[in-house]
Amino acid sequence: MVDVHGTVADGFEPVRDAFVRNFEALGERGAAVALYRDGRKVVDLYAGVADPEGTAPWEQDTAQVVRSATKGVAAACLLLLHQRGQLDLDAPVGSYWPEFKAHGKERVTVRDALAHRAAVPALDTPLTPAQAVDGVSGARAVAAQTPLWAPGADHGYHAVTYSWLLGELVLRASGRSIGRFVEQEIARPLGGLDLWIGLPPEQAHRVGRLAPVEPPPAPAGQGLKARPKRAVADAYADPGSLTRRAFGVIDPRPDENDPAYRAAELAASAGIATARSLARFYAALVGDVSEGGRKLFAPATLTAARTIESDGPDRVLVVNTRFGLGYMLHGPASPFLSPGSFGHPGRGGSLAFADPGAGIGFGYVTNGMQRNVTADPRAQALVRAVRVCL
């Protein structure tokens, strides 16, 4: 049996049981899960190894690259700027970032950018890994890109280009890089979260290493129906598809264990966090948290974050998706607790979200990357266990 460390409050033992089963039956190697309920931490568990070789144990303060779960943190930066009157959601992106107006993008709004409607999920010329982390090439390429459909008329997941869309908007509206903004306006006010977009060198020793792991066979009757599943497989197999192009914006694929990648402020995919800090972050979006933390979102901001902006067939992910302002919302492709939940998964594993009705902030991080985008079986098992506890 796996040696699980941490704490579970009375009544939340099913989450611990599900966490153990993830190691025993679902291919987990190293992971952590945390849960806040009404501002109080009720689950904080970790187990396994922090590296693929199995030589280093996962410690209490081990952090991990959380891939697209970063997007929920990045979206909060823009929403906080809007809350403070420094950013207008309905203003053109080009009013803050004039270079973005090129090639018919002058009507793309900040709202469009947050809701994956900016129509620039792919680049005609992919970036090299070095260009992706140099701090300038990504934003220049996105600004120069011709839109791939009529902006605002449809939505498609901006898997990688979201880094530069949101990062540049934060920089232009606040004068601070998105990593600095997260540090000063989110991590520090919430008691020093272990949450970074752009990993400081002095924290590098704490971060586990990602590696692929084989997922268990899907139980009969679960997963996407046959036709959508085939369509998704075809889209990922076709080098010319928008799906492949969107996920292949950086070519060749970057090494996510590379210190240069982790230090880059890539707001779509390179955030690093502990499960505890992700759970606390989401808990603070919907209420005050214990130990001196304050609520981050005003009621109107919380409502805006959860209001449906994009819903239906996703030009990139192929299946139906539903987004608010930067957050995935409850729907056919989402892994959340209830229709009121909002948050973001990370491709291959991690998941973080809030459920205002239940007073929940949830965070799960793993170093074992399975082949999935939104429906990781380990995360789903943990969410089901949370539902049982409520």
C-alpha positions as CSV (number, residue, x, y, z in Angstrom):
1,M,0.0,0.0,0.0
2,V,1.2,3.5,-0.8
3,D,2.5,5.6,2.1
4,V,0.2,8.6,2.2
5,H,1.2,11.7,4.2
6,G,-0.8,14.7,5.3
7,T,-4.1,15.4,7.0
8,V,-7.8,14.8,6.5
9,A,-10.6,16.4,8.5
10,D,-13.4,14.3,9.9
11,G,-15.9,13.5,7.2
12,F,-13.5,13.8,4.3
13,E,-11.9,10.3,4.6
14,P,-13.4,9.2,1.2
15,V,-11.0,11.6,-0.5
16,R,-8.0,9.9,1.2
17,D,-9.4,6.5,0.1
18,A,-9.7,7.7,-3.5
19,F,-6.2,9.1,-3.4
20,V,-4.8,5.8,-2.3
21,R,-6.8,4.0,-5.0
22,N,-5.2,6.3,-7.6
23,F,-1.8,4.8,-6.7
24,E,-3.1,1.3,-6.5
25,A,-5.2,1.1,-9.6
26,L,-4.9,4.2,-11.8
27,G,-1.1,4.5,-12.4
28,E,-0.3,7.4,-10.1
29,R,3.4,7.8,-9.3
30,G,3.6,11.1,-7.3
31,A,0.8,13.5,-6.5
32,A,-0.9,15.7,-4.0
33,V,-4.5,16.8,-3.4
34,A,-5.9,19.6,-1.2
35,L,-9.3,20.9,-0.4
36,Y,-10.7,23.9,1.3
37,R,-14.3,24.0,2.6
38,D,-15.7,27.4,3.6
39,G,-12.2,28.9,3.9
40,R,-10.8,26.1,6.0
41,K,-8.4,23.5,4.8
42,V,-9.9,20.0,5.2
43,V,-7.7,17.8,3.0
44,D,-4.0,18.1,2.5
45,L,-2.4,14.8,1.2
46,Y,0.7,13.8,-0.7
47,A,2.4,10.6,-1.6
48,G,4.7,8.8,-4.1
49,V,7.9,10.0,-5.8
50,A,8.8,13.4,-7.2
51,D,10.9,12.1,-10.1
52,P,10.4,9.5,-12.8
53,E,13.3,7.4,-11.5
54,G,11.6,7.0,-8.1
55,T,14.7,8.2,-6.2
56,A,13.2,11.3,-4.5
57,P,10.1,11.1,-2.3
58,W,7.2,13.6,-2.8
59,E,7.6,16.0,0.1
60,Q,5.1,18.2,1.9
61,D,6.3,21.3,-0.1
62,T,6.9,19.6,-3.5
63,A,5.5,21.7,-6.3
64,Q,4.8,20.7,-9.9
65,V,4.2,22.1,-13.4
66,V,0.5,22.2,-13.7
67,R,0.2,22.8,-17.5
68,S,-3.1,24.4,-18.4
69,A,-4.3,24.7,-14.8
70,T,-2.1,27.8,-15.1
71,K,-4.8,29.4,-17.2
72,G,-7.1,29.9,-14.3
73,V,-4.5,31.8,-12.3
74,A,-3.7,33.9,-15.4
75,A,-7.3,34.8,-15.9
76,A,-7.6,36.0,-12.3
77,C,-4.9,38.6,-13.1
78,L,-7.0,40.2,-15.8
79,L,-10.2,40.0,-13.8
80,L,-8.5,41.7,-10.8
81,L,-7.3,44.5,-13.1
82,H,-10.9,44.8,-14.4
83,Q,-12.2,44.9,-10.8
84,R,-9.8,47.8,-10.0
85,G,-10.8,49.7,-13.1
86,Q,-7.5,49.2,-14.9
87,L,-8.8,47.0,-17.7
88,D,-12.1,47.2,-19.7
89,L,-13.3,43.7,-20.7
90,D,-15.1,45.1,-23.7
91,A,-12.3,47.3,-25.0
92,P,-10.3,46.1,-28.0
93,V,-7.1,44.2,-27.1
94,G,-5.5,46.7,-29.5
95,S,-6.4,49.7,-27.3
96,Y,-3.8,48.3,-24.8
97,W,-1.6,46.5,-27.3
98,P,-1.6,48.4,-30.5
99,E,0.5,45.9,-32.4
100,F,-2.2,43.3,-32.0
101,K,-4.6,45.2,-34.4
102,A,-2.7,43.8,-37.4
103,H,-4.5,41.7,-40.1
104,G,-8.1,42.3,-39.0
105,K,-7.8,41.8,-35.3
106,E,-8.7,45.4,-34.4
107,R,-12.2,44.3,-33.0
108,V,-11.0,41.5,-30.8
109,T,-11.9,42.4,-27.2
110,V,-10.3,41.5,-23.9
111,R,-13.5,39.4,-23.3
112,D,-12.8,37.5,-26.6
113,A,-9.3,36.8,-25.5
114,L,-10.3,35.4,-22.1
115,A,-13.1,33.3,-23.7
116,H,-11.0,31.7,-26.4
117,R,-12.7,33.7,-29.2
118,A,-9.7,35.8,-30.3
119,A,-9.2,33.4,-33.3
120,V,-5.4,33.0,-32.9
121,P,-4.9,29.6,-31.3
122,A,-2.2,28.7,-33.8
123,L,0.7,30.4,-35.6
124,D,1.5,30.2,-39.3
125,T,5.2,29.8,-38.2
126,P,5.7,27.9,-35.0
127,L,8.1,29.2,-32.4
128,T,11.3,27.3,-31.4
129,P,11.6,26.4,-27.7
130,A,14.2,29.2,-27.4
131,Q,11.8,31.8,-28.9
132,A,9.0,30.6,-26.7
133,V,10.9,31.5,-23.5
134,D,12.7,34.6,-24.7
135,G,10.0,37.0,-23.4
136,V,9.4,38.8,-26.7
137,S,9.0,36.4,-29.7
138,G,5.7,34.9,-28.5
139,A,3.8,38.2,-28.2
140,R,5.2,39.5,-31.5
141,A,4.1,36.4,-33.3
142,V,0.6,36.5,-31.8
143,A,0.3,40.2,-32.7
144,A,1.3,39.5,-36.3
145,Q,-0.9,36.4,-36.8
146,T,-3.8,36.6,-39.2
147,P,-7.0,35.4,-37.4
148,L,-8.0,31.8,-38.3
149,W,-11.8,32.7,-38.3
150,A,-13.8,35.8,-37.8
151,P,-12.8,36.9,-34.3
152,G,-15.6,36.7,-31.8
153,A,-17.8,34.6,-34.0
154,D,-16.7,31.3,-32.7
155,H,-14.4,29.8,-30.1
156,G,-11.4,27.4,-30.1
157,Y,-9.1,26.6,-27.3
158,H,-6.0,28.7,-27.3
159,A,-3.9,26.0,-25.7
160,V,-0.5,27.7,-26.1
161,T,-1.0,31.2,-27.5
162,Y,-3.0,32.1,-24.3
163,S,0.4,32.6,-22.7
164,W,1.1,35.7,-24.8
165,L,-2.5,37.0,-25.1
166,L,-3.0,37.2,-21.4
167,G,0.6,37.9,-20.4
168,E,0.9,40.9,-22.8
169,L,-2.5,42.3,-21.6
170,V,-1.4,42.2,-18.0
171,L,1.9,43.9,-18.9
172,R,0.3,46.6,-20.9
173,A,-2.5,47.3,-18.4
174,S,-0.4,47.1,-15.2
175,G,3.2,47.7,-16.2
176,R,4.1,44.4,-14.5
177,S,4.8,41.0,-16.0
178,I,2.2,38.4,-15.3
179,G,4.7,36.5,-13.0
180,R,5.3,39.6,-11.0
181,F,1.6,40.4,-10.8
182,V,0.8,36.9,-9.5
183,E,3.5,37.2,-6.9
184,Q,2.5,40.7,-5.7
185,E,-1.3,40.5,-6.0
186,I,-2.2,36.8,-5.4
187,A,0.5,34.7,-3.8
188,R,1.7,37.2,-1.3
189,P,-1.7,38.5,-0.1
190,L,-2.8,34.9,0.4
191,G,-0.1,34.2,2.9
192,G,2.8,33.3,0.5
193,L,1.3,30.7,-1.8
194,D,3.7,28.3,-3.5
195,L,2.4,29.4,-6.9
196,W,4.5,30.9,-9.7
197,I,4.2,31.8,-13.3
198,G,8.0,32.0,-13.8
199,L,9.8,29.9,-11.3
200,P,12.4,31.7,-9.1
201,P,15.8,30.0,-9.3
202,E,15.9,29.5,-5.5
203,Q,12.7,27.4,-5.7
204,A,13.9,25.1,-8.4
205,H,14.9,22.3,-6.0
206,R,11.3,21.9,-4.8
207,V,9.8,21.1,-8.2
208,G,9.2,17.5,-9.2
209,R,9.8,16.2,-12.7
210,L,7.1,15.3,-15.2
211,A,7.0,12.0,-17.1
212,P,4.4,10.2,-19.2
213,V,2.6,7.2,-17.6
214,E,0.2,4.8,-19.2
215,P,-3.5,5.4,-18.3
216,P,-5.5,2.4,-17.1
217,P,-8.1,1.0,-19.6
218,A,-11.3,3.1,-19.6
219,P,-14.2,1.2,-18.0
220,A,-16.9,0.1,-20.4
221,G,-19.4,2.8,-21.2
222,Q,-17.3,5.7,-20.0
223,G,-15.6,8.4,-22.1
224,L,-16.7,10.2,-25.2
225,K,-19.2,8.5,-27.5
226,A,-17.8,6.7,-30.5
227,R,-18.2,9.4,-33.2
228,P,-16.8,12.3,-31.1
229,K,-14.0,10.1,-29.9
230,R,-13.1,9.2,-33.5
231,A,-13.2,12.8,-34.5
232,V,-10.9,13.8,-31.7
233,A,-8.4,11.0,-32.6
234,D,-8.5,12.1,-36.3
235,A,-7.9,15.7,-35.3
236,Y,-4.8,14.8,-33.2
237,A,-3.5,12.5,-35.9
238,D,-3.7,15.0,-38.8
239,P,-0.6,17.3,-38.8
240,G,-2.5,19.9,-40.7
241,S,-5.5,20.1,-38.4
242,L,-6.1,23.1,-36.3
243,T,-5.9,20.9,-33.2
244,R,-2.4,19.8,-34.0
245,R,-1.4,23.3,-35.0
246,A,-2.7,24.8,-31.8
247,F,-0.9,22.3,-29.6
248,G,2.2,22.6,-31.8
249,V,2.7,26.3,-31.5
250,I,6.1,25.5,-30.0
251,D,8.1,23.1,-32.3
252,P,9.8,20.9,-31.4
253,R,7.8,20.3,-28.2
254,P,9.6,22.0,-25.3
255,D,11.1,20.1,-22.4
256,E,8.8,20.9,-19.4
257,N,11.6,19.8,-17.0
258,D,14.0,22.4,-18.5
259,P,14.9,25.2,-16.0
260,A,14.5,27.7,-18.8
261,Y,11.0,26.6,-19.6
262,R,10.0,26.7,-15.9
263,A,11.5,30.1,-15.5
264,A,9.6,31.6,-18.4
265,E,6.4,33.4,-17.6
266,L,4.1,31.2,-19.9
267,A,0.6,31.9,-18.6
268,A,-1.0,29.1,-20.6
269,S,1.1,26.1,-19.6
270,A,4.1,26.6,-17.3
271,G,2.7,27.6,-14.0
272,I,4.1,25.7,-11.0
273,A,2.2,25.1,-7.8
274,T,1.5,22.8,-4.9
275,A,-2.0,21.3,-4.6
276,R,-2.4,23.2,-1.3
277,S,-1.7,26.6,-2.9
278,L,-4.0,25.9,-5.9
279,A,-6.8,24.9,-3.5
280,R,-6.2,28.0,-1.4
281,F,-6.2,30.3,-4.4
282,Y,-9.5,29.0,-5.6
283,A,-11.0,29.1,-2.1
284,A,-10.0,32.8,-2.0
285,L,-11.8,33.6,-5.3
286,V,-15.1,32.7,-3.6
287,G,-14.6,33.6,0.1
288,D,-12.2,34.5,2.9
289,V,-9.7,31.8,3.8
290,S,-8.3,30.9,7.2
291,E,-4.9,32.2,8.4
292,G,-5.5,35.7,7.3
293,G,-6.3,35.3,3.7
294,R,-8.9,37.6,2.1
295,K,-11.4,37.1,-0.7
296,L,-10.0,38.1,-4.1
297,F,-13.1,38.5,-6.2
298,A,-15.9,41.0,-5.6
299,P,-19.3,39.5,-6.2
300,A,-19.6,41.1,-9.6
301,T,-16.2,39.7,-10.6
302,L,-17.2,36.2,-9.5
303,T,-20.4,36.4,-11.4
304,A,-18.5,37.6,-14.6
305,A,-15.9,34.8,-14.3
306,R,-18.7,32.1,-14.2
307,T,-21.0,33.6,-16.8
308,I,-21.0,31.6,-20.1
309,E,-19.1,33.3,-22.9
310,S,-18.3,30.4,-25.2
311,D,-20.4,27.3,-25.5
312,G,-20.6,24.5,-28.1
313,P,-18.3,23.0,-30.7
314,D,-14.7,23.9,-30.0
315,R,-12.7,24.5,-33.2
316,V,-9.5,23.2,-31.6
317,L,-10.6,20.5,-29.1
318,V,-13.4,19.3,-31.5
319,V,-15.8,18.3,-28.7
320,N,-18.2,20.8,-27.1
321,T,-16.6,23.1,-24.5
322,R,-18.0,25.8,-22.3
323,F,-15.9,28.8,-21.0
324,G,-16.5,31.8,-18.9
325,L,-13.9,34.6,-18.6
326,G,-10.8,32.4,-18.6
327,Y,-12.4,29.5,-16.7
328,M,-13.8,26.2,-18.0
329,L,-17.3,25.8,-16.8
330,H,-19.4,22.7,-16.0
331,G,-20.3,20.9,-19.1
332,P,-19.9,17.6,-21.1
333,A,-16.1,17.9,-21.3
334,S,-15.5,19.4,-17.8
335,P,-14.4,17.5,-14.7
336,F,-15.9,19.6,-12.0
337,L,-18.1,19.1,-8.9
338,S,-21.4,20.7,-9.9
339,P,-22.9,23.1,-12.5
340,G,-21.7,26.0,-10.3
341,S,-18.0,25.0,-10.5
342,F,-15.4,26.9,-12.4
343,G,-11.7,26.3,-12.9
344,H,-9.2,24.6,-15.2
345,P,-7.6,21.2,-15.8
346,G,-4.1,20.7,-17.0
347,R,-3.6,18.4,-19.9
348,G,-2.6,15.0,-18.7
349,G,-3.4,15.4,-15.0
350,S,-3.7,18.4,-12.8
351,L,-7.0,20.0,-11.9
352,A,-8.0,23.1,-9.9
353,F,-11.4,24.7,-9.4
354,A,-13.8,26.4,-7.1
355,D,-17.5,25.6,-6.3
356,P,-19.1,28.7,-4.7
357,G,-22.3,26.9,-3.7
358,A,-20.4,24.2,-1.7
359,G,-17.7,26.7,-0.5
360,I,-15.0,24.5,-2.2
361,G,-11.5,25.2,-3.4
362,F,-9.9,22.1,-4.9
363,G,-6.3,21.4,-6.1
364,Y,-4.7,18.3,-7.5
365,V,-1.2,18.0,-9.0
366,T,0.7,15.0,-10.4
367,N,3.9,14.3,-12.1
368,G,2.5,11.3,-14.1
369,M,1.2,12.7,-17.4
370,Q,-1.6,10.5,-18.9
371,R,-3.0,10.9,-22.4
372,N,-6.0,13.1,-21.8
373,V,-7.0,16.7,-22.0
374,T,-9.9,17.3,-19.6
375,A,-11.0,13.9,-18.2
376,D,-8.2,12.5,-16.2
377,P,-9.5,9.4,-14.3
378,R,-7.4,10.2,-11.2
379,A,-8.8,13.7,-10.9
380,Q,-12.3,12.5,-11.6
381,A,-12.0,9.9,-8.8
382,L,-11.0,12.5,-6.3
383,V,-13.9,14.9,-7.4
384,R,-16.4,12.0,-7.0
385,A,-15.0,11.4,-3.5
386,V,-15.4,15.1,-2.6
387,R,-19.0,14.9,-3.8
388,V,-19.7,12.0,-1.5
389,C,-18.3,14.0,1.4
390,L,-20.7,16.8,0.8
